[in-house]
């Protein structure tokens, strides 16, 4: 969580965020969501990644992790 916080991406893990309609905002959202998901995936071993890799959002990944642990 601290790495997400340092990258100003913590809100992607802790909240469900609506996908923006505006094209520019949507591009920023997609880029930040991808970064948040990448940070989460990079911090876990393969046997844990299997449980979270198919999730669509960082929030869904974080929720799955909290259920696992």
LINNOR-V789928 format. One record per backbone hydrogen bond with DSSP energy under -0.5 kcal/mol. NH is the residue of the N-H (numbers start at 1). CO is the residue of the C=O. If there is no record, write none. Layout:
nh=[NH	NH]
co=[CO	CO]
This chain:
nh=[5	6	7	8	9	10	12	13	13	14	15	17	26	27	28	29	30	31	32	33	34	35	36	37	38	39	40	41	42	43	43	44	48	49	50	51	52	52	53	55	61	62	63	64	65	66	67	68	69]
co=[1	2	3	5	4	4	9	9	10	10	11	15	22	23	24	25	26	27	28	29	30	31	32	33	34	35	36	37	38	39	40	41	45	45	46	48	48	49	49	52	57	58	59	60	61	62	63	64	65]
